[in-house]
């Protein structure tokens, strides 16, 4: 995996995250990239817009990629997301058989890819994707921090 490509994919995920602002959703964005480096799925948080607690960026991107592929198995694909996935999304990466999870900002309050839990590396599970963390972390953290400070008067990700 080439670092330049990973940063380019993360920039696409950041663009997705910014799109969440239009509906008042927390700015988290994700893309799914196939083995050739093509984006086959994307999404941003839509929990507020859809009134759906499962409408996380990661799940929407994974669902879109599965439709494009015509299968739920995304074995040669990478999930690139601006914030460390929660337990639900980490579980979905395992179930989708994703090859790799790439994330920007860590989530010390709900992260399940190494912070609070490490769902994706649990040896009891039948699949364990590779993890690449900290890609454009400062940009990802700044986007989230600014959003929370402006809308809710709090500073997340401490």
Secondary structure, DSSP 4 states (H G I P E B T S, - for coil): --HHHHHHHHHHHHHHHHHGGGGT----EEEEE-TTS-EEEEEE--HHHHT-TT--HHHHHHHHHHHHHTSS--TT-EEEEEE---HHHHHHHHHTT-SEEEEEE--TTT-TBTTS-BGGG-TTSS---EEEE-TTHHHHHHHHHHHHHHHHS-----
